[in-house]
Amino acid sequence: MSSVGGLASSDLEALRRPRLVKQAPQLITDDTSIDVSFWTLFCYLSWKDIILTVSDMSTSINDLPNEILAQILSHLDRPAPSDSKLHDQPSSFMLQNLFFDRDLKTASLVCRRWRGSILPVLFRHVVWTFDRFELSLMEETGDPASAIDFLVFLRANDLTDYVKTLTMCVEDAMGGLFSDITSSAMLMETGFANKASYSEDYNWVWSTIFEHIDPLRLTIIASPRVLAQLLSCTLFLGDAWNFSMPQHVLSLSSKDKRTALKEYKSPVATSSNQASTPESSHRKRVSCDLFTIRPWQALLLNEGSSTRVYKTYEFYLKRPPSILGALLGAEEFPNDESMIGPSIRDLSYVGIFPLSSHFNTLVQNIPRLERLFVQLVPRNDILQDVDEMRNVDLADLWMERNSAYSMLFRELFDPHPDSHWLDLRVFESGDAADKEAWDMAVQFVQSSGVKGWKVESEGVFVWDGEGGSSALFGMSHLPSQLRRMAFNGVAPLPVSSVLLYTGDATAP
């Protein structure tokens, strides 16, 4: 007996009988009547039967409309690596797909029609890799857009409107910390060269890019020196050799264009040639348009691992090569004005065991935010890397981690009346909470009669009070907007942080 989709031919014949169709009851779904006999047949048919039916009609995929073809091919797409890897150890290869998933690219080679349908999907996430010395050559052409290869391709293929993210991987062919001989860098001698002041205007890069594309996220992967060059700020290099930080990540993003434009209020324009202070007459301030050229809503800075500095004598006195202070306006001229625009309300800082003195720069100069995310402990197996951990006292790593969090919680729990910490609504950490400290906090909340706060899950406190302000755990009389404090679970740490919160840390 033949069958179709598991349905015997006699069953099919029975379903075709008018008597069954006529007497079948009706199912009502959203005011739509569905005949039971038809519904039964539909449920029996499998996708295989549908494909066979299409095949019997001599219909091929090339007969489908362009819109349906594009929809089918879009299922070959995968999430962009930049969606999930920006918290990893920064490197030039961090966004490469180790599994060489090239389904979309392979399908685009089948025929011209398929390529036309796939290209808009394929170029939603663009990676632009170039050497920093190419920038001056691009500018000298007088038409940088014609010298930037990815822009030339996007414009030639009408793909500029499809770009959602752009990642700039800026290489440094010369390498080395003190090999910069371009006119944009001036090393200031104070016994030895310890600072690089970049005062060349690179705003033409941002205006060129955003004149042609409008991505929701812009990411720069580059050395700290190149980042400082692109942002036209000063970078401290005196201790750079102690850290070995080849790459950092800076990422600016918005959720969507309509939300960003609705919430954004354009700041008052500032001049790129502001007067210098007397003590810094040899330098000038160049305002970086990158932070205001779009109404960015979130900023991420990933400075990678600082573990190498722990191998040096008096590591706690060292200062990393970092643009963090410049971003926050926490340094001397010309890094004394914050680059972070008022539209940015979400900040993420990632650093693997950063020195607490460096992390305190963020704590003391935090801008007005609704959400703060920090991650100070590695997610990979760097602690099991014998070469990486050679001559490192692991206790030093965890003590610096604990000190960094104690500085943060001191400001979060007991802020000053004019502190920006009072505006924070969400604090999240990519690290596990210290189990001893977490248990102590839970016990305090449950026994002290603090109202409004509850434990949502391990490592997560939430405010469930009815409106009003939430003085955090009753530890401050000031009204706070905090509604969520979340860690990435709970775990026992090699060095407990309890003493830092019980007041015994400085006891003799």
N, C-alpha and C positions, 0 to 999 in steps of 0.2 A: 504494500500500500504506500503510495507516494505521500509526501508531507511537505509543508512549507512552514518554516519557522517553528517546527514542533507541533503543527496543527495538521491533523489527518485530513485527507481529501473529503471524507464523509462529513467531517465537522465543518469544513468550508461550505459544502453543499447545503448543510443544515442552516448555516448562517445566511445563505443567499435566499432562503425560502421567504416569500412575502408574508406568510402567516406569522413567522417569528418576529419579523420587523414590525408588523402591524400591532401585535399583541404585547410588544416589549414595553415595560414600564419606563418612565422617564426619570433621569437624574437632573436635578437643578443645581447648577454651580454658577454663581455670579450672574443669575438671570439668563443662563444659557442652557437650553435643553440638549442633552446628549443621549442619543439612542443607545440602549444597553447593548444591542447586538453589534453596533459599530464600535462602541467602547471596548467590548470584549475582543473584537478582531484587532483593534489598535494595540491593546495590551499584549496580544500574542505575537504580533509582528516584532521582529528584532531589527536592529540597525542593519544586519546582514541582508534581511529581506528588502529593506528600503533601498539599499545599494544595488541589489539584484534588479529591483524594479526599474531604477534609473538606468541600469546597464541595458535592460531589455528595451528601453526607449531610445537607445543609441545616443545617450547624452554623456559628454565627457566634461572634465573640469574646465576645459577651455571654452565651453559653451556658457559657463556661469557669468553673470554680470560682474563687473569689476569690484563692486562693493562687497559681494559675497566672497569672491576670490580673496580679496584683501582680508576679510574677516577670518577665513579659513587659515590663511598663511600667518596671520597674527598669532595663532596658537603655537607657532614655533618659537615665539619670543620668550626670553627669560629675563628675570629681574636684572637690572644693571648692577654690576659689582659695587659701584659707588653707593648703592642703597644700603649695603650691609657691611662694607669693609672699611669705612672711614675711621672706625675706632681701633683698627689693627695697627701694628707697628708700621709707621710710615716708610715707604720705599718707592722707588720708581716702578716696581713690579707689583705693587699691592693690588692693583685693579685687573691684573691679567687673569684670565680664566685658565686654571691648571688643567681642566678637562677638555679644553679645546672644543667647546660647544659652538660649532659653526653652522648649525642647521639653517639659520636665516641666510647667511652668506652663500651657502651651497645652493639653496633654493633660488637665490637671486641670479644664479648662473644658468638656470634652465632655459629661459627664453626672455625676450625683451619685455613681454607683457608681465611676466612674473616679477621681473626686476623692478618694473614701474610700480607694482603693488607693494613690494617689500621695502624699497628704499626709505619711504617715510617712517617705517617701523625701525629699520636698521639704524637710522641716524637720529633717533630720539635722544640717544645718549652718546655724546661725542667726546672723544679723548684727543686732545691736541698736544703732541709731544714736540718740543723744540729746544734748542740750546739758547741760553740767555744772550749770547753774543749775536744771535740772529735778530734780536729786537732792533738794534741800531740800524741794521741793514734794511729792515722793513720800513722804519721811519724815514730813512733817506730816500726811498723811492718816491715820496710825496703822495703816494696812494697806498697806504698800508693794507687796505682790504684786498688789493690785487696781489699782494705779496704774501698773504696768509693763506696757505694752501687749502685748509679746510673750509674757509669762507668762500674761496673761489669755487670749490666743488659744490657746496651747498647752494650757492647762487645759480650756478650753471644748471643744476637739476631741480630748481624750485623747491628746495627742502628747508629753507630758513624758518618757515613757520612751524615746522614739526619738532624742532630741537627743544628738549625739556631740560637737559642737564649738559653742562660743559665742564670738562676736567682738563686743566692745564698742567701737564707734567713738564716742568722746566728743568732741563739738565744743565750741568756746569762742566763743560769739557776741560776747562783749566784745572778745576779741582783745587783743593788746598784752601786754607783759611785766609791767607794773606797774599794770594796771587792776583787779586783784583787790581788791574792796571787801567781800567776804563776811567773816563773823565767823571763818571757819576760817583766815584768813591774817593774819599779823602781820609787817609789814616792820620789820626792826631797823636803825636808823640808825647807820651807822659812817662818817660823812662823806657817804655816799649809801646808798640802800636797796640792799643786796646779797644779802639772804637772805630767803626766805619760809619761815616755820615753820608747818607745817600740823599742828595738834594736835586737829582734830575727828575724832571716831570714826565711821568709815564701815563698821564691821564689819556693820552692819545690811544693807548692800548684799549682802555675800557670804552671810550667813545666809539672806536672802530668796531669792536665786538658787538656792543649793544645797539649800534645803528642798524645792524643786519639781523641779529637774532635776539630773542627775548627768553632766555632759559629761566626756569624756576630755581635752578641751583647752579652756582659757580663754585668750583673747587680748584684750589691751587696746591699742587704737590711740588715742593721745592726746598732747597736748603734754607736755613734761617737767613743767610746773607742775601740770597736771591729774593726772598720774601720782603726783606727790609728794602731792597732796591726797588721792587715793584710798588711798594707802599710809600716810598720816599721818606723813610724815617731812619733814625740812628740805631745802630745795633752794637751792643757791648760784646767785644771779642776777647777780652783779657784772659778769660778762663775757658775759652771755647775748646781748646785741645783736651781738657779734662773730661768733656762730656761725650764727644763723638756722636753728634747729632746730624747725620747726613741729610735727613729730610724731615720737614714738618708739613702739616696739612692745615690749610685754612679754607673753610667752606661757608658760603653765604647762601641762604635759601629762603623761599617763600612757599606757603602751602598752595596757593593758587593766585592767579593774577587779579581776579576780581576782589577777593578778600583783602589782598595786600593794598590795592589801590584805594579801597574804601576806608581802611584804617590808617593809611599813611598821610601824614601832614608834612609837606615839604619844608625842610629847615631853611633858615635864612642863609643865603649864599655867602661863602667866605672867600676872600681873596687868596690866591696861591702865593702872593708875594707880600705877606705881612711883614711888618718891621721886626727886625731881630732885636733881642735884648743886647745891652752893651757887652755882657760877658760872653755872648755867643755871636758876635758880629761876623765871624767867619762862616757862619751857617745861615741858612734861610729855611723858612717853613714852606713846604709844598703840600697843600691840602690834597688828599687822595680822594678822587671822585668815585672810586669803586663802591664806597659804603653808602653813597647817596644817589647813585645813578639809577638805582631801583629801590623800591620800598621793601628791602629785605626784612624778614621776620625772625630769622634764626641765624646764629653764628656758631661754628664749631672750630676749635683750635686743638689739634692733636700734635703734641710735642714729642711723642715717642718716649723711649727709655732713657732714664738718667742713671742707670746702674753703674756705668763706668766711673762716674765721679766718686763713687763710694770706695774705690780702690786707692784714692789719693789721700795724702795727709791733710787733716783739717778740712775734710770735704764740705762741712757745713758752712764754711766761709766762702765757698765758690759761688759763682753767678753764671747761669747758663746763657748761651746765645739765644735770645728769645724776643719775639715781638709782642709778648703779652703786655708788658708795661707800656709800650707804645700804643697798643690798641685801647688801653684803659686810660691813657693820658696820665700815667703815674710816674713819669720820669722827667728829667730836665729837658729844657728846650732843645730840639723842636718836638719832643715827645711828651709835652705837657698838656696836650688837648686830646680828649678822647676821640677816637675814630668811629666809635660805635654810635650809629644814628638812633634817634628816638623810636624808630619803627621796629628795631630789634628788641624783642621781649623774651627771647629764648636763647640761652647761652649754654654751650657744652664745652667742657674742658677735659681733655684726656692727656694724661701724662703718666708714665710708668715709674713709680717711686720718685716723683719730683722732690727736690729739697723743700722742706716746709717753709723756709724763708722765701723761696720763690713763689710757692703757692699762696703765701700770705699777701702777695701783690694783688691777686684776684680778690681775696677775702676783704682787704681794706679798701679796694677801689671798685667794688662791684657796681655796675650801672643799674638802672631801674629795670627789673625783670619780672616776668610772671613765672618763668621756669628756669631752674638751674640744674644742669646735669654735670656730675664729675665722675671720673674714673681714674683711680690712682694705682690700681693693682693690675698686673697683666692677666689677660685671659688665655694666653698661650702658655707654653711650657718653658718659658725663659728661666724660671727658677731652677729647673732641672738641667739647664745647659751648663756643663762643666766649665767650658771656656769662658762663658759670660760671667759666671759666678766665682771664678778663680780670684782669690785675694779680696773677696767681698765678705764682710761680716753680715750675715742675714739679719741679725738683730737690728743692725743700723737701718736696714730697709724698712722694717716694720715699725721701728720707733719714729722714723720720719713720717711714715704713713699715718700713724696715730696722732702725731703732733699736728699734721696738716688738718685732720678732721677736728681736732680739739679747737683749733683756731676758728674753723668754720662754724662749729656749733656755739662757740662763745658769742659770735656776732649774731647767729640765728636765734639763740635763746634769750640773749640779753642785749638787744640793739640800742643804739643811741636814739634819741627822739627824732632826729633828722636822717636816720639811717635808711639807705635804699633797701636793706634787708626786710623792712616792714612791708614792702610792696610784693615780696615774693609769695606766690601761691603754691608752687610745686617745687619741692627739692627731691631729686632722684640721684641715686648713685649706682654706677655699674659694678660696684664692689659689694661683697658680702659684709654684713654688719658683724662686728665682734660679738660672739655669742654671750660672753660675760657681760659686756656693756648693754647688749640688747635685753637680756633677762633683767638686768637692774632697771632699765628704763620701763619695761613692762610692769614690773613690780611697783615702781613709783606711780605710774599712771593709775593702776588698779587700787592702790592703797591710800593715795593722797586725796582722793575725792575730786580730782580734776574733771571738769565737765566738758563734754563735746568731743574729746579724743578717744579713739578706740583702735584696737589692733585688728586690721583687716586680714592680714596673713603674716607669716614670719618675715620680719624685716620691714613691714609696712604699717605706718600709723596714718589714720585718716581722721579728718574733722567731720563730724556728723551733726554738729550743733545747728540749731535753727537760726540761720542768718547771723548777724552780728559779727564781731571780731573774735579771733581765736588767739588769746594770749597763750603762746606755746607752752603747754604742760603747766601753766600757771606760774612759770618761772620769770615772767616779766609783766609789769603792769601796763606796758604799752600795747595798743591794739595791733594785731598782726593779721595779714591776709592769708597766711599759710593754711592750706587745706589738705596737703598730702606730703608725707615724708617717707620715701621708699628706698630701701636698699635691695640689692640683688640677692635676697635670701640672707641666711644667717650661718656663720661657720666659726669654729674656734680658731683664733689666730695664734701664730707662733709666739707673739708678744702681745699680751692683753693690754687693752687701752683703758681698763677700768680706773686705774689710779689717776688718770688725767681728768676724770669726771668726779672723783670723790674728794679731790683737794689734797690728796696725799702725795702727789707727784713731786712736790718740792720739799717734802718733809725730810729732816735730817736723818 
